[in-house]
Amino acid sequence: MSAGEVVTIKDLQFRYRGEKKWALDGISLNIPKGEFLVVMGASEAGKSTLATCLNGLIPHYMRGRLNGEVVVLGQNTKECTVPQLAEEVGIVFQDFEAQLFSTNVELEIAFGPENFGVSREEMKRRIDENLKYVGLEEFRNRPPFTLSGGQKQKLAIASVLAMQPKILVMDEPTTDLDPISKQGIFEIINKLRQSDEITLIVVEHETEETLNADRIVLIQNGKIVKSGPVREILQDVESLEEFGVMPLGIPKFFNNVKPSSQLPLTPEEGVDAFKQANLQISDKKYKELVLEEEAASRKFSTPVIQCTDLEHTYPNGVNALQGIDLEINLGEMVAIIGQNGSGKTTLAKHFNGLLMPTDGDIRVNDIPTSDQGIFKLGQRVGYVFQNPDHQIFSEFVFDEVAFSPRLRNVHEDEVKERVSEALEAVGLVGYEQEDPFSLTKSGRQRVAVAAVLAIQPDVLILDEPTTGLDYKEQRSMMDMVKRLNERGSTTIFITHHMWVVAEYAQKVFVIKDGRILLKGSKREVFSNEKILEESFLRPPHFVQLANRLGKTFLTPEEMIACLETGGNA
Amino acid sequence: MTVELYLDYDTVIHRLDARIKLLIFVFSFIGLVLFEHPLWILPVAVLILLQTTLARAWVNVWRIRALLIILTISSVIMWNIFASGETHLFWFFDLESLLYSLARTMLILLMILCGVNLISTTRNEELVLGMIGLGLPYRVGFAISTALRLVPTIAASIYTISQAQRSRGLDLEGGSILERIKKYIPLLIPVFISTIRNTNVFGMALESKGFGAREDRTFYLKLEMRPPDYFVLVFGVILSVLAIILDLRGFGAIPGLTRF
């Protein structure tokens, strides 16, 4: 190991016990002290496996076959235990619920230092220091479960920093967070980056957040396929797409209209580059685009779901929704967005009768949901829960999808027909006799969608259908949802992924603290950056660039189509 | 949805030392288990109810009301079947067995109440410290508190999963017992799987934070015996000794009761 390196990985191979395929297949990587390294790649590429190799969870906690070696600060991870390494290498997991286990914020931070015999005075000092660092001082006596998602993840970071590790590993720390909470986590990461003492290794899906890193490593099938300085990798739009990582919209746009080796990455750079390139947006074409969209939305005029002054107060007194007025029409594709805990899911659960309003009125097909009940309503309004593992239980994909129709006493011949239709819609033909648990997350998500489609509902609700999927999977999931919508199902989805809203929604509802803060077409909503920010949301970089140029374009393709041709070049 | 049982209040009971709160549990058990007659159980019962009131823990009792009702009914029936006496009342109920069944039911309910009092007023971390203070090894104390911690997590996932399956048309009510058991399969399998997944992450987080790295672990919380603690301790010891003496002298029994 050379002087400045804190991690040396040599020819690392790892295979989980009982698997045939190598999860990591010949990784060699040196990480110098103080570096901020981002690891990206498609699902199942081996990113998390690599992360857990760094603190010894592999091979000590998760068993399997390991070849090659991982040396962290001079120690071979094979030869020391996870708790021993914990003082040097801290790790933050994606699941912020399961990694917190104390009854208040202070004790959560104290847990690590306690294990290392730190004195009480020193612990107090570290608690104060780290709470301040992540900005949670006012929450010190709160039970962690009462914090928002973003705050929980900040707490997880503080609790790891309190052990004063020299290396901090984060495994998709922002996957379940809203855009502004994501930004909050990356602000902390950037602050940590200023210090030369700590080395940061972050596994991440979101490309926009990685701009401040030093280096990006792209992984595919357990191998490093590309590694280089951040700007260099992010400008390489084609490679990113090839390896299942979402390319930034801004370089993608400029790569199309004016290819160069130095593509702009941020909205600021984009504005400059736009002016420098002497590009012009055609007002006429933009107007046509907007008019066309308005005409299209007028086609949807039969209301399916109507809420008037809807209110919901949970039995524990929490007022989750108030004064909700909304109308969703037959055939629409609607996105509901908002911060973690803003009431999005509570609202959606009223649509299929899982929850009943405590005040106000909600009608589906002009009948109050309370007169229909969940069993009957469930046939009209299908609801796909966020986590497919909360509903899958069958041994075979076929039975899982057939569950609902069978419960509704559909004849077995028709069940077969419906199952094959549903599986075809989600692209899982041929998987009938597979064990659903053996599928990937995106596969299980598809099974869950098929299981709901088999009821043949008129309305389809999807709660965060793209969370935990990689870019390619997100795209194919949403393309599938779009097809279903085009076939006639009214589709409502809840999401944190703003680019998904930008590309796939028609109508958007922004929820904040149980109220509708903003509603309209996606273009109207995304043109209103200020109000969005109030509800912890932020349009994708590309839309921000377009807004700065005075028009709200949602995708690079749209903007390209509306460029003034000829004249200026 | 959150199903945490600990109540974050600042009451007389909350302020007691965790060791004392654990001992109250033990004292209550002694005071309750020795006597067959419900009237003799009454004094301790009053003390326990007083503790619940002082701790403002009735909310938690209310939460588990269904369990308490089921236990009451089944316990009264069961103890009347398994005990008999000389004064016949009706069916399989005798006066003696009825009294005895009331006493046993009170025992069960009151011990649950004691548990609720303990958990409602004691943080998990304090509970671990208290158990260590009473002589249990750290790992054992931690294991017990982890098991307790799992309860709200599992309850939350049961809630979510039952909503997911109800959305798909599962109706848990109605049907014969066999049918009902079958209906719970779509609920239980995802609950097991998500619990296993959660505990797996929990285990990883635990080890990654250095759990068991050193023998000389320190604790951020400090247990401290204050005057009220000594008062409760002395009071509890006196009552327990008194209860044992009375029991040895033959008080609190139901004459004519036969147990199987």
Chai-1 contact restraints between the chains, C-beta under 6 A:
chainA,res_idxA,chainB,res_idxB,connection_type,confidence,min_distance_angstrom,max_distance_angstrom,comment,restraint_id
A,N55,B,S208,contact,1.0,0.0,6.0,A-B,restraint_1
A,L57,B,M204,contact,1.0,0.0,6.0,A-B,restraint_2
A,Y61,B,M204,contact,1.0,0.0,6.0,A-B,restraint_3
A,Y61,B,E207,contact,1.0,0.0,6.0,A-B,restraint_4
A,V82,B,E207,contact,1.0,0.0,6.0,A-B,restraint_5
A,P83,B,E207,contact,1.0,0.0,6.0,A-B,restraint_6
A,P83,B,G210,contact,1.0,0.0,6.0,A-B,restraint_7
A,P83,B,F211,contact,1.0,0.0,6.0,A-B,restraint_8
A,P83,B,G212,contact,1.0,0.0,6.0,A-B,restraint_9
A,P83,B,A213,contact,1.0,0.0,6.0,A-B,restraint_10
A,A86,B,S208,contact,1.0,0.0,6.0,A-B,restraint_11
A,A86,B,K209,contact,1.0,0.0,6.0,A-B,restraint_12
A,A86,B,G210,contact,1.0,0.0,6.0,A-B,restraint_13
A,I91,B,S208,contact,1.0,0.0,6.0,A-B,restraint_14
A,D95,B,V201,contact,1.0,0.0,6.0,A-B,restraint_15
A,A98,B,N198,contact,1.0,0.0,6.0,A-B,restraint_16
A,A98,B,V201,contact,1.0,0.0,6.0,A-B,restraint_17
A,A98,B,F202,contact,1.0,0.0,6.0,A-B,restraint_18
A,Q99,B,A205,contact,1.0,0.0,6.0,A-B,restraint_19
A,T103,B,Y6,contact,1.0,0.0,6.0,A-B,restraint_20
A,T103,B,R123,contact,1.0,0.0,6.0,A-B,restraint_21
A,T103,B,N124,contact,1.0,0.0,6.0,A-B,restraint_22
A,L107,B,E125,contact,1.0,0.0,6.0,A-B,restraint_23
A,A110,B,Y220,contact,1.0,0.0,6.0,A-B,restraint_24
A,F111,B,K209,contact,1.0,0.0,6.0,A-B,restraint_25
A,G112,B,K209,contact,1.0,0.0,6.0,A-B,restraint_26
A,G112,B,G210,contact,1.0,0.0,6.0,A-B,restraint_27
A,E114,B,R217,contact,1.0,0.0,6.0,A-B,restraint_28
A,E114,B,T218,contact,1.0,0.0,6.0,A-B,restraint_29
A,E114,B,F219,contact,1.0,0.0,6.0,A-B,restraint_30
A,N115,B,G210,contact,1.0,0.0,6.0,A-B,restraint_31
A,N115,B,F211,contact,1.0,0.0,6.0,A-B,restraint_32
A,N115,B,A213,contact,1.0,0.0,6.0,A-B,restraint_33
A,N115,B,R217,contact,1.0,0.0,6.0,A-B,restraint_34
A,F116,B,G210,contact,1.0,0.0,6.0,A-B,restraint_35
A,F116,B,A213,contact,1.0,0.0,6.0,A-B,restraint_36
A,G117,B,R214,contact,1.0,0.0,6.0,A-B,restraint_37
A,G117,B,D216,contact,1.0,0.0,6.0,A-B,restraint_38
A,G117,B,T218,contact,1.0,0.0,6.0,A-B,restraint_39
A,V118,B,T218,contact,1.0,0.0,6.0,A-B,restraint_40
A,M123,B,Y220,contact,1.0,0.0,6.0,A-B,restraint_41
A,F145,B,T2,contact,1.0,0.0,6.0,A-B,restraint_42
A,N352,B,S167,contact,1.0,0.0,6.0,A-B,restraint_43
A,L354,B,Q163,contact,1.0,0.0,6.0,A-B,restraint_44
A,I374,B,R166,contact,1.0,0.0,6.0,A-B,restraint_45
A,F375,B,G169,contact,1.0,0.0,6.0,A-B,restraint_46
A,G378,B,S167,contact,1.0,0.0,6.0,A-B,restraint_47
A,G378,B,G169,contact,1.0,0.0,6.0,A-B,restraint_48
A,Y383,B,S167,contact,1.0,0.0,6.0,A-B,restraint_49
A,F385,B,A164,contact,1.0,0.0,6.0,A-B,restraint_50
A,D389,B,I193,contact,1.0,0.0,6.0,A-B,restraint_51
A,D389,B,S194,contact,1.0,0.0,6.0,A-B,restraint_52
A,H390,B,T160,contact,1.0,0.0,6.0,A-B,restraint_53
A,H390,B,I161,contact,1.0,0.0,6.0,A-B,restraint_54
A,H390,B,A164,contact,1.0,0.0,6.0,A-B,restraint_55
A,H390,B,P190,contact,1.0,0.0,6.0,A-B,restraint_56
A,Q391,B,A164,contact,1.0,0.0,6.0,A-B,restraint_57
A,F393,B,P186,contact,1.0,0.0,6.0,A-B,restraint_58
A,F393,B,I189,contact,1.0,0.0,6.0,A-B,restraint_59
A,F393,B,P190,contact,1.0,0.0,6.0,A-B,restraint_60
A,S404,B,R168,contact,1.0,0.0,6.0,A-B,restraint_61
A,S404,B,G169,contact,1.0,0.0,6.0,A-B,restraint_62
A,L407,B,G169,contact,1.0,0.0,6.0,A-B,restraint_63
A,R408,B,G169,contact,1.0,0.0,6.0,A-B,restraint_64
